[in-house]
Amino acid sequence: MDIELSAEDLSFREEVRAFFAENTYKPGSNYIEWRLEWFEKAAAKGGWDVPKWPTEFGGPGWSPTQHYIWEQETAVANLPMDAPFGPGMLAPVLMAYGSEEQQQRFLPDIRARKVNWCQGYSEPGAGSDLAGLKTKAVLSEDGTQYVVNGQKIWTTMAHMADWIFCLTRTDDSGKKQEGITFLLFPMKQEGVEVKPIITLGGSHTVNSVFFTDVKVPVENRVGDEGKGWTYAKGLLQHERTGLAGISRSIVALEKLKEQARSVKRGNGTLMDEPSFRAKVAELEIDLMAAETTELRSLASASSGAAPGPESSILKLKGTEIQQRIQKLTVEAGGIYSAAWGSAKAGPRFAKGGMGGYLSSRAYTIYGGASEVQKDVIAKNVLGLKSKKAK
């Protein structure tokens, strides 16, 4: 997709590229120090360290086009590792629903990347049906603290997190969406146990987390007791927009084309084969459509609107596109993809192709399964209402 860039936008793009080039990681240097310095320098640029934060909380106040340029450039730049849980997910909730004391307490460390957060949402019996969660939080008789007992699962980076934002059940007498409370508490305390889950692709990023009589001060509750479902829905919309990964997919698709051109087929390459070219073309068309939807979402956000149901469209299509790119990468590697992990088998990209494909199976599950996104789209975009069983 091509968009018309003004002289001001072109200047901004060159400024972004120059910043990335000047502050790229130099091999052999201290990564941790470089990472913190990078965010400090980005902050000094006027909120570049928190590009999606509103100006009143230190964000840059960019136009939709500038956000678009940033997403495109960050997809190819060498950036420091930055988990989304604090800056991209919890921060908007604190800005919208947290007390002033909570904002002053947590936002500076989130912005400085001094505290790692994880998300305590899914449970063994509450994944896509998140409102069915059963982790209990009982308020003490003197009203000073909650005592939390239960289990969370698929908790990304829990083994590295300092704090968790956690959905808990404080009342089960009404509808399951009611009686859910949003709590914040440290991970490194008595009663919190983290057990690793090794995924199909062989990596350790997710975990099971067990809570046994974990004590949480009442001042660590975000908003009102029993209103956590409202806050959780807002957070999920921010998460789903980020999970779409449209800019990263644009880069990945171009890389796939390059890889396919390196695979010999007869007198040509794999990209010369009509069947493979057709798959790539269909994928690229869908990616262009998703990119247009993302631009509409950015335009809406720039006017002050919160992410809406379009975030479900982006999450649904964006994650499916990521899976299709991984699948075509395996297809391009051919029989050598089956030998993943072996450096000497076939083209170099085949080594990681299968691992990426296996890991991508979760893309359409976490952050709300595709079936959930389709329900959201049907109700809030198409206006369809489910018929009650007679």
KOLMIDO-886480 format. One record per residue: residue number from 1; x, y, z of N, C-alpha, C in turn; residue in three letters. Coordinates in steps of 0.05 Angstrom, whole numbers. Layout:
BEGIN
   vexmi   n.east   n.north     n.up   ca.east   ca.north    ca.up   c.east   c.north     c.up   marmi
     NUM        X         Y        Z         X          Y        Z        X         Y        Z     ALA
...
//
This chain:
BEGIN
   vexmi   n.east   n.north     n.up   ca.east   ca.north    ca.up   c.east   c.north     c.up   marmi
       1       17       -24        0         0          0        0       17        25        0     MET
       2       11        44      -17        26         70      -18        8        92       -7     ASP
       3       20       109       10         5        132       19       21       157       13     ILE
       4        7       179        9        20        204        2       33       216       27     GLU
       5       59       220       26        73        232       49       80       261       43     LEU
       6       73       279       61        79        307       58      109       311       63     SER
       7      118       335       57       146        342       62      153       339       92     ALA
       8      134       346      109       138        344      138      140       315      146     GLU
       9      123       297      134       124        269      140      150       256      131     ASP
      10      159       264      107       184        254       96      208       262      114     LEU
      11      206       286      124       227        296      143      227       280      169     SER
      12      202       274      178       200        258      203      211       230      198     PHE
      13      205       218      175       216        191      169      246       191      169     ARG
      14      259       211      157       288        213      157      299       217      185     GLU
      15      284       232      202       293        236      229      292       210      245     GLU
      16      271       194      241       268        168      254      291       149      245     VAL
      17      296       148      219       317        131      209      344       139      220     ARG
      18      349       165      221       374        175      231      377       167      261     ALA
      19      356       170      276       357        162      305      364       133      308     PHE
      20      350       116      293       355         87      295      384        80      287     PHE
      21      394        93      265       421         87      256      442        97      276     ALA
      22      437       120      288       457        131      307      457       115      333     GLU
      23      435       104      341       433         90      367      430        60      365     ASN
      24      438        49      343       437         20      340      457         6      359     THR
      25      451       -19      366       468        -34      383      494       -41      369     TYR
      26      516       -36      383       543        -42      373      552       -68      385     LYS
      27      558       -89      368       566       -115      378      590      -113      398     PRO
      28      587      -127      420       608       -127      440      603      -108      463     GLY
      29      584       -90      459       579        -71      481      559       -83      501     SER
      30      555       -70      523       537        -80      544      508       -76      535     ASN
      31      494       -98      530       467        -96      520      448       -83      539     TYR
      32      450       -90      565       431        -78      585      435       -48      586     ILE
      33      460       -39      587       465        -10      588      455         3      563     GLU
      34      460        -9      540       451          3      514      420         5      514     TRP
      35      407       -15      523       378        -16      523      366         7      539     ARG
      36      376        11      564       366         33      580      373        60      569     LEU
      37      397        63      558       405         88      545      388        94      521     GLU
      38      381        73      506       364         77      482      337        89      489     TRP
      39      325        78      510       299         89      519      301       117      530     PHE
      40      324       123      544       328        150      554      330       170      531     GLU
      41      345       162      511       349        180      487      322       183      472     LYS
      42      307       161      470       281        163      457      262       181      472     ALA
      43      263       180      499       247        198      515      254       227      511     ALA
      44      280       232      508       290        259      504      281       271      477     ALA
      45      273       253      458       263        262      432      235       273      434     LYS
      46      222       269      457       195        279      461      174       257      461     GLY
      47      180       236      476       160        215      479      163       192      459     GLY
      48      186       190      446       190        168      427      192       141      441     TRP
      49      198       142      466       199        117      482      172       105      488     ASP
      50      151       122      486       123        113      491      106       125      469     VAL
      51      109       116      444        97        129      421       66       129      422     PRO
      52       54       110      436        25        108      436       12       121      460     LYS
      53       28       132      478        17        146      502        7       173      494     TRP
      54      -14       183      507       -24        210      501       -5       231      511     PRO
      55       -7       255      500        11        276      507       10       283      537     THR
      56      -13       281      549       -15        289      578        1       270      596     GLU
      57        8       247      585        25        228      600       53       225      588     PHE
      58       60       244      571        87        245      560       91       233      533     GLY
      59       69       225      520        71        215      493       77       236      472     GLY
      60       83       229      447        92        248      427       69       263      413     PRO
      61       45       253      414        23        267      401       25       266      370     GLY
      62       33       244      360        38        241      331       11       240      316     TRP
      63       13       246      290       -10        243      272      -11       213      264     SER
      64      -34       205      252       -36        177      243      -14       169      224     PRO
      65       -6       188      206        15        182      187       41       178      201     THR
      66       47       194      221        72        191      236       72       164      250     GLN
      67       50       156      262        48        129      274       53       108      253     HIS
      68       42       111      230        46         92      208       75        90      200     TYR
      69       88       113      198       117        114      191      133       100      213     ILE
      70      127       105      238       141         93      261      138        63      260     TRP
      71      114        53      255       110         24      254      126        11      232     GLU
      72      126        25      209       141         14      186      171        14      191     GLN
      73      182        35      204       210         36      208      219        18      231     GLU
      74      203        15      251       211         -3      274      210       -32      265     THR
      75      196       -38      244       195        -66      235      221       -75      223     ALA
      76      238       -57      215       263        -64      203      287       -55      219     VAL
      77      283       -39      240       305        -28      255      314       -48      277     ALA
      78      339       -43      286       350        -59      308      343       -46      334     ASN
      79      320       -53      346       310        -40      370      315       -57      395     LEU
      80      316       -45      419       319        -61      443      294       -77      449     PRO
      81      298       -99      463       276       -115      471      257       -99      488     MET
      82      231      -101      483       212        -85      498      186      -101      500     ASP
      83      181      -114      523       156       -129      527      132      -109      528     ALA
      84      109      -117      516        87        -98      514       70       -95      539     PRO
      85       74      -112      559        55       -114      581       53       -88      598     PHE
      86       76       -76      603        76        -51      618       68       -27      602     GLY
      87       85       -19      582        80          5      567       55         4      549     PRO
      88       49       -19      537        28        -20      517        1       -31      528     GLY
      89        1       -44      551       -24        -56      560      -33       -46      587     MET
      90      -15       -47      608       -23        -38      634      -25        -7      635     LEU
      91       -6         6      622        -5         35      624      -31        48      615     ALA
      92      -43        40      592       -69         53      584      -91        48      605     PRO
      93      -91        25      618      -111         20      639     -107        38      663     VAL
      94      -82        42      671       -77         60      694      -84        89      686     LEU
      95      -78        96      661       -85        123      653     -115       128      653     MET
      96     -130       108      646      -159        111      644     -174       106      671     ALA
      97     -164        87      686      -180         78      710     -164        79      736     TYR
      98     -138        82      735      -122         82      759     -124       108      774     GLY
      99     -119       107      800      -119        132      816      -94       148      809     SER
     100      -94       173      817       -71        190      813      -46       179      827     GLU
     101      -51       168      851       -29        157      866      -17       133      851     GLU
     102      -34       116      839       -24         93      824       -9       102      799     GLN
     103      -19       122      785        -6        132      762       22       143      769     GLN
     104       24       157      790        50        168      799       69       146      808     GLN
     105       57       125      820        73        103      831       84        85      809     ARG
     106       67        78      789        74         57      770       84        67      743     PHE
     107       72        88      733        78         96      705      107       104      701     LEU
     108      120       119      719       148        126      714      167       101      710     PRO
     109      163        81      727       180         57      725      173        41      700     ASP
     110      147        41      692       139         28      668      153        41      644     ILE
     111      152        68      644       164         82      622      195        79      621     ARG
     112      207        78      645       236         74      646      245        45      641     ALA
     113      226        27      638       232         -1      634      248       -13      657     ARG
     114      242        -3      681       255        -13      705      240       -36      718     LYS
     115      215       -40      711       199        -61      723      186       -77      701     VAL
     116      190      -103      702       177       -121      682      150      -131      692     ASN
     117      130      -130      675       103       -138      682       95      -163      666     TRP
     118       77      -179      677        63       -200      662       33      -198      667     CYS
     119       18      -213      651       -11       -210      650      -24      -235      661     GLN
     120      -38      -233      683       -52       -256      695      -81      -257      687     GLY
     121      -87      -267      663      -114       -269      653     -123      -298      651     TYR
     122     -113      -313      632      -123       -340      625     -119      -359      649     SER
     123     -138      -378      651      -137       -399      670     -143      -426      656     GLU
     124     -137      -448      669      -143       -474      657     -172      -477      647     PRO
     125     -191      -465      662      -219       -466      654     -230      -440      644     GLY
     126     -212      -421      638      -221       -395      629     -201      -383      610     ALA
     127     -202      -392      585      -185       -382      564     -200      -363      546     GLY
     128     -212      -374      525      -229       -358      508     -253      -347      524     SER
     129     -263      -363      542      -285       -354      560     -272      -342      585     ASP
     130     -259      -319      582      -244       -308      604     -261      -301      628     LEU
     131     -286      -294      623      -303       -286      645     -309      -309      664     ALA
     132     -301      -333      657      -305       -357      674     -283      -361      694     GLY
     133     -265      -341      697      -242       -345      715     -251      -350      744     LEU
     134     -235      -365      758      -242       -373      786     -221      -365      807     LYS
     135     -199      -353      799      -179       -345      819     -192      -325      838     THR
     136     -192      -333      864      -207       -318      884     -190      -297      898     LYS
     137     -202      -274      903      -190       -253      920     -210      -246      941     ALA
     138     -203      -252      966      -221       -247      989     -211      -224     1005     VAL
     139     -228      -204     1009      -220       -180     1024     -220      -187     1054     LEU
     140     -198      -178     1068      -196       -184     1097     -217      -169     1112     SER
     141     -222      -177     1137      -243       -165     1153     -238      -136     1159     GLU
     142     -213      -128     1161      -207       -100     1166     -206       -83     1141     ASP
     143     -210       -96     1117      -211        -82     1092     -185       -71     1082     GLY
     144     -162       -82     1092      -136        -71     1084     -122       -87     1062     THR
     145     -130      -113     1058      -116       -129     1038     -134      -151     1027     GLN
     146     -127      -160     1003      -140       -184      991     -121      -208      995     TYR
     147     -134      -231      997      -118       -256      998     -126      -272      973     VAL
     148     -106      -277      956      -111       -288      929     -103      -318      928     VAL
     149     -121      -335      918      -115       -363      914     -125      -371      886     ASN
     150     -109      -387      871      -118       -396      845      -94      -402      827     GLY
     151     -100      -403      801       -80       -410      781      -85      -394      755     GLN
     152      -63      -385      743       -63       -373      717      -46      -391      698     LYS
     153      -52      -390      673       -37       -407      654      -31      -391      628     ILE
     154      -11      -401      614        -1       -387      589        8      -359      596     TRP
     155       19      -355      620        28       -328      628       55      -322      617     THR
     156       55      -305      596        80       -299      582       99      -283      599     THR
     157      124      -293      599       146       -280      613      142      -278      644     MET
     158      125      -295      655       121       -294      684      146      -301      699     ALA
     159      164      -317      687       189       -325      700      209      -302      701     HIS
     160      203      -280      686       221       -257      686      208      -232      698     MET
     161      182      -234      705       167       -211      713      172      -203      742     ALA
     162      171      -177      747       172       -167      775      144      -164      787     ASP
     163      125      -156      770        98       -152      779       78      -165      759     TRP
     164       54      -169      768        33       -180      752        7      -163      754     ILE
     165       -6      -158      732       -33       -147      734      -53      -170      730     PHE
     166      -70      -174      749       -84       -200      751     -114      -196      755     CYS
     167     -130      -211      740      -159       -212      743     -166      -233      764     LEU
     168     -182      -224      783      -190       -242      805     -220      -241      809     THR
     169     -230      -262      821      -259       -264      827     -264      -256      856     ARG
     170     -278      -233      859      -285       -224      886     -315      -229      893     THR
     171     -330      -236      873      -359       -242      877     -369      -260      855     ASP
     172     -382      -282      863      -392       -301      843     -422      -304      845     ASP
     173     -436      -284      857      -465       -286      861     -481      -277      837     SER
     174     -469      -262      819      -484       -251      796     -474      -262      770     GLY
     175     -476      -246      748      -466       -254      722     -436      -258      724     LYS
     176     -425      -276      708      -397       -282      710     -379      -258      702     LYS
     177     -390      -239      686      -374       -216      679     -373      -196      702     GLN
     178     -390      -200      722      -390       -183      745     -374      -196      767     GLU
     179     -366      -181      787      -350       -192      809     -322      -198      803     GLY
     180     -311      -186      781      -282       -190      774     -267      -165      781     ILE
     181     -245      -168      795      -230       -146      805     -201      -146      795     THR
     182     -191      -123      788      -165       -119      775     -144      -112      797     PHE
     183     -125      -130      802      -105       -126      822      -77      -125      811     LEU
     184      -59      -111      825       -31       -109      819      -15      -119      843     LEU
     185        4      -137      838        21       -146      860       47      -158      851     PHE
     186       67      -158      868        94       -168      861       94      -198      856     PRO
     187      110      -207      838       113       -236      832      132      -249      852     MET
     188      151      -234      861       172       -246      879      163      -242      908     LYS
     189      144      -258      916       134       -257      944      124      -285      951     GLN
     190      121      -289      977       112       -315      986       84      -321      976     GLU
     191       80      -346      966        55       -355      956       52      -355      926     GLY
     192       72      -344      912        72       -343      883       92      -364      872     VAL
     193       82      -382      856        99       -403      845       96      -403      814     GLU
     194      118      -403      800       118       -403      771      130      -429      761     VAL
     195      115      -443      743       124       -467      731      125      -464      700     LYS
     196      147      -471      687       150       -466      658      133      -485      642     PRO
     197      125      -475      618       112       -490      598      129      -488      572     ILE
     198      139      -510      562       155       -510      538      136      -514      514     ILE
     199      137      -495      496       118       -495      474      127      -514      452     THR
     200      109      -518      432       114       -537      410      139      -530      395     LEU
     201      145      -504      393       169       -495      379      195      -498      396     GLY
     202      192      -508      420       216       -513      437      225      -490      454     GLY
     203      209      -469      456       218       -445      471      203      -443      498     SER
     204      215      -429      517       203       -424      543      196      -394      544     HIS
     205      171      -388      538       161       -360      541      136      -359      559     THR
     206      122      -381      561        97       -382      576      100      -400      601     VAL
     207       81      -396      620        84       -409      645       56      -414      658     ASN
     208       56      -432      677        34       -434      696       42      -420      721     SER
     209       23      -405      733        28       -390      757        8      -397      778     VAL
     210       17      -404      802         0       -413      824        1      -392      846     PHE
     211      -23      -386      857       -24       -367      880      -35      -382      904     PHE
     212      -21      -380      926       -30       -392      951      -28      -372      973     THR
     213      -52      -362      981       -54       -342     1003      -36      -318      998     ASP
     214      -36      -308      974       -20       -284      967      -34      -259      977     VAL
     215      -20      -243      991       -31       -219     1004      -27      -195      986     LYS
     216      -48      -180      980       -47       -157      962      -60      -133      976     VAL
     217      -45      -112      982       -57        -88      994      -80       -77      978     PRO
     218     -100       -67      991      -124        -57      977     -117       -34      959     VAL
     219      -96       -19      966       -89          4      948      -77        -5      922     GLU
     220      -73       -31      919       -63        -42      893      -86       -51      875     ASN
     221     -111       -46      883      -134        -51      866     -137       -28      847     ARG
     222     -141       -34      821      -146        -13      801     -176        -9      799     VAL
     223     -184        16      803      -213         22      801     -229        10      823     GLY
     224     -255         5      817      -273         -6      837     -273       -36      838     ASP
     225     -279       -47      861      -282        -76      863     -305       -85      846     GLU
     226     -301      -107      832      -322       -118      816     -325      -106      788     GLY
     227     -308       -86      781      -310        -73      755     -286       -81      737     LYS
     228     -272      -101      745      -248       -109      729     -253      -117      701     GLY
     229     -277      -128      696      -283       -137      668     -283      -114      649     TRP
     230     -293       -91      658      -293        -67      641     -264       -59      634     THR
     231     -246       -59      654      -219        -52      650     -205       -72      632     TYR
     232     -211       -97      637      -198       -119      621     -205      -117      592     ALA
     233     -230      -110      585      -238       -107      557     -222       -85      543     LYS
     234     -218       -63      557      -202        -41      546     -174       -49      541     GLY
     235     -162       -64      560      -135        -74      557     -132       -93      533     LEU
     236     -152      -111      530      -151       -130      508     -151      -117      481     LEU
     237     -166       -94      479      -166        -80      453     -139       -69      446     GLN
     238     -124       -59      466       -97        -50      461      -79       -73      454     HIS
     239      -83       -96      468       -66       -119      463      -71      -130      435     GLU
     240      -96      -132      427      -102       -144      401      -91      -127      378     ARG
     241      -92      -101      381       -81        -84      360      -51       -89      357     THR
     242      -37       -93      379        -8        -98      378       -2      -125      367     GLY
     243      -18      -145      373       -13       -173      365      -16      -176      334     LEU
     244      -30      -158      321       -35       -160      292       -8      -161      277     ALA
     245       11      -144      285        38       -145      273       38      -139      244     GLY
     246       22      -120      234        20       -115      205       47      -107      193     ILE
     247       61       -87      206        86        -78      195      107      -100      194     SER
     248      107      -117      215       126       -139      216      120      -159      194     ARG
     249       94      -163      188        87       -182      167       95      -172      140     SER
     250       93      -145      136       102       -134      110      131      -140      105     ILE
     251      148      -137      126       176       -143      124      180      -173      120     VAL
     252      166      -189      135       169       -218      133      161      -229      106     ALA
     253      140      -216       94       132       -225       67      153      -219       46     LEU
     254      165      -196       48       187       -189       29      210      -209       33     GLU
     255      215      -216       58       237       -235       63      230      -262       51     LYS
     256      205      -270       54       196       -296       42      200      -296       12     LEU
     257      193      -275       -1       197       -273      -30      227      -277      -37     LYS
     258      243      -263      -22       272       -266      -26      282      -295      -22     GLU
     259      272      -307       -2       279       -335        3      270      -354      -19     GLN
     260      245      -349      -29       235       -366      -50      251      -362      -76     ALA
     261      261      -338      -80       278       -334     -104      305      -348     -102     ARG
     262      312      -356      -78       338       -370      -75      335      -400      -78     SER
     263      311      -410      -80       306       -438      -83      303      -445     -113     VAL
     264      320      -461     -124       320       -468     -152      298      -487     -159     LYS
     265      284      -482     -181       264       -499     -192      267      -500     -222     ARG
     266      278      -522     -233       282       -524     -262      301      -503     -271     GLY
     267      292      -487     -291       309       -466     -301      304      -439     -287     ASN
     268      287      -440     -267       281       -416     -252      282      -420     -222     GLY
     269      265      -406     -208       264       -408     -179      235      -414     -170     THR
     270      233      -419     -144       206       -425     -133      186      -402     -138     LEU
     271      196      -377     -138       178       -355     -143      168      -354     -172     MET
     272      180      -370     -189       170       -371     -217      148      -391     -220     ASP
     273      143      -408     -200       122       -428     -202       95      -415     -198     GLU
     274       76      -418     -217        50       -405     -215       35      -411     -189     PRO
     275       36      -435     -179        20       -442     -155       31      -428     -131     SER
     276       58      -426     -128        69       -413     -105       65      -382     -108     PHE
     277       69      -372     -131        65       -343     -135       36      -335     -129     ARG
     278       17      -352     -135       -11       -346     -130      -16      -344     -100     ALA
     279       -4      -363      -85        -7       -362      -55        5      -336      -44     LYS
     280       28      -329      -54        41       -304      -44       24      -280      -51     VAL
     281       14      -279      -76        -3       -257      -85      -28      -254      -68     ALA
     282      -41      -276      -63       -66       -275      -46      -59      -265      -18     GLU
     283      -37      -275       -8       -29       -266       19      -23      -236       19     LEU
     284       -9      -226       -1        -2       -198       -2      -27      -180       -4     GLU
     285      -47      -189      -19       -72       -174      -21      -86      -172        6     ILE
     286      -87      -194       20       -99       -194       47      -83      -176       66     ASP
     287      -57      -176       63       -40       -159       80      -45      -130       75     LEU
     288      -48      -123       49       -54        -95       42      -81       -86       54     MET
     289     -101      -104       54      -127        -97       65     -125       -93       95     ALA
     290     -109      -110      108      -105       -107      137      -90       -81      144     ALA
     291      -72       -74      127       -57        -49      131      -75       -25      129     GLU
     292      -94       -26      111      -114         -4      108     -131        -2      134     THR
     293     -139       -25      144      -154        -25      169     -138       -13      192     THR
     294     -112       -20      193       -95         -9      214      -93        21      212     GLU
     295      -91        32      188       -90         61      184     -116        74      194     LEU
     296     -139        61      189      -164         72      199     -164        72      229     ARG
     297     -153        51      241      -151         49      270     -133        71      281     SER
     298     -110        76      268       -92         97      277     -105       125      275     LEU
     299     -121       129      254      -134        155      250     -154       159      273     ALA
     300     -169       138      280      -188        140      302     -174       145      328     SER
     301     -152       132      333      -137        135      358     -126       164      361     ALA
     302     -117       175      338      -105        202      339     -125       223      346     SER
     303     -151       217      342      -172        236      350     -181       233      379     SER
     304     -167       215      393      -173        211      422     -191       187      428     GLY
     305     -200       173      407      -217        150      411     -202       126      421     ALA
     306     -214       110      438      -202         85      448     -204        64      426     ALA
     307     -186        44      426      -188         23      406     -216        10      408     PRO
     308     -228         5      385      -254         -6      384     -254       -34      372     GLY
     309     -277       -43      361      -279        -70      350     -260       -75      326     PRO
     310     -250       -53      314      -231        -58      292     -206       -72      302     GLU
     311     -200       -70      328      -177        -84      339     -181      -114      336     SER
     312     -206      -124      337      -211       -152      334     -207      -160      305     SER
     313     -214      -143      286      -209       -148      258     -179      -151      253     ILE
     314     -164      -132      264      -135       -132      260     -123      -157      273     LEU
     315     -132      -164      297      -121       -187      310     -127      -213      295     LYS
     316     -152      -215      286      -161       -239      271     -145      -242      245     LEU
     317     -145      -222      228      -131       -224      203     -101      -223      205     LYS
     318      -91      -206      223       -62       -203      226      -49      -229      235     GLY
     319      -60      -242      254       -48       -267      264      -51      -290      243     THR
     320      -73      -290      229       -76       -310      207      -55      -306      186     GLU
     321      -50      -280      179       -29       -274      159       -2      -282      169     ILE
     322        4      -278      194        30       -287      205       33      -317      202     GLN
     323       12      -332      208        13       -361      205       17      -369      176     GLN
     324        4      -356      158         7       -363      130       35      -357      120     ARG
     325       48      -336      129        75       -331      122       93      -353      132     ILE
     326       89      -361      156       105       -383      168      101      -409      152     GLN
     327       76      -414      145        70       -439      130       84      -439      102     LYS
     328       83      -416       89        96       -414       63      127      -416       65     LEU
     329      137      -406       88       166       -409       92      174      -438       95     THR
     330      158      -454      109       163       -483      110      160      -496       83     VAL
     331      140      -487       68       137       -498       41      161      -491       23     GLU
     332      171      -467       26       195       -459       10      219      -476       18     ALA
     333      221      -483       43       244       -499       52      242      -528       43     GLY
     334      218      -537       35       214       -564       26      221      -585       46     GLY
     335      233      -607       37       240       -629       54      260      -621       76     ILE
     336      275      -600       71       295       -591       91      283      -579      115     TYR
     337      258      -570      113       244       -558      136      240      -579      158     SER
     338      238      -604      150       234       -626      169      258      -630      187     ALA
     339      281      -620      178       306       -624      193      313      -599      208     ALA
     340      293      -584      217       298       -559      231      315      -562      255     TRP
     341      333      -543      258       353       -544      280      380      -554      269     GLY
     342      381      -565      245       406       -574      233      417      -552      215     SER
     343      441      -542      221       452       -519      206      460      -527      178     ALA
     344      464      -553      172       475       -562      147      454      -572      127     LYS
     345      429      -572      135       408       -584      118      394      -562      101     ALA
     346      399      -563       75       385       -546       56      391      -516       60     GLY
     347      372      -499       49       376       -470       52      377      -461       81     PRO
     348      390      -439       86       394       -431      114      368      -424      127     ARG
     349      349      -413      113       323       -405      125      307      -429      134     PHE
     350      312      -453      122       296       -476      129      301      -485      158     ALA
     351      325      -477      169       332       -485      196      312      -474      217     LYS
     352      304      -449      214       285       -437      233      257      -437      223     GLY
     353      252      -445      198       225       -443      187      205      -460      202     GLY
     354      213      -485      208       194       -503      222      189      -494      251     MET
     355      210      -484      264       206       -474      291      187      -450      292     GLY
     356      190      -432      272       172       -410      271      143      -418      265     GLY
     357      140      -438      247       114       -448      241      100      -461      265     TYR
     358      115      -477      280       103       -490      303       95      -469      324     LEU
     359      112      -450      329       106       -429      348       82      -412      339     SER
     360       78      -409      313        57       -392      303       29      -404      307     SER
     361       28      -430      314         2       -442      319      -14      -428      341     ARG
     362        1      -415      360       -12       -402      382      -22      -374      376     ALA
     363      -14      -363      353       -20       -335      346      -50      -330      346     TYR
     364      -66      -349      336       -95       -345      334     -109      -354      359     THR
     365      -94      -359      380      -107       -367      406     -102      -346      427     ILE
     366      -77      -338      432       -72       -319      453      -83      -292      446     TYR
     367      -89      -276      467      -101       -250      463     -130      -251      454     GLY
     368     -142      -275      457      -170       -279      448     -170      -296      423     GLY
     369     -181      -320      424      -181       -338      401     -196      -326      378     ALA
     370     -191      -336      354      -204       -325      330     -234      -327      332     SER
     371     -244      -348      344      -273       -350      348     -285      -327      364     GLU
     372     -270      -319      384      -278       -297      401     -278      -271      384     VAL
     373     -257      -267      368      -256       -243      352     -279      -242      332     GLN
     374     -287      -265      321      -309       -265      302     -335      -258      316     LYS
     375     -339      -266      341      -362       -259      356     -363      -229      360     ASP
     376     -340      -217      368      -338       -188      372     -345      -173      346     VAL
     377     -334      -182      324      -339       -169      298     -369      -171      290     ILE
     378     -380      -195      295      -408       -199      287     -427      -181      303     ALA
     379     -421      -178      329      -439       -162      346     -434      -132      343     LYS
     380     -408      -123      342      -402        -95      344     -396       -81      318     ASN
     381     -390       -97      297      -385        -86      270     -409       -91      252     VAL
     382     -417      -116      251      -440       -123      233     -467      -119      246     LEU
     383     -467      -116      272      -493       -111      286     -510      -136      288     GLY
     384     -499      -159      286      -514       -184      288     -519      -192      317     LEU
     385     -542      -201      323      -549       -210      350     -555      -240      350     LYS
     386     -545      -253      370      -550       -282      371     -579      -287      380     SER
     387     -591      -308      368      -618       -316      375     -618      -333      400     LYS
     388     -635      -326      419      -637       -342      443     -651      -368      437     LYS
     389     -640      -389      448      -653       -416      444     -681      -416      456     ALA
     390     -700      -426      441      -727       -427      452     -730      -451      470     LYS
//
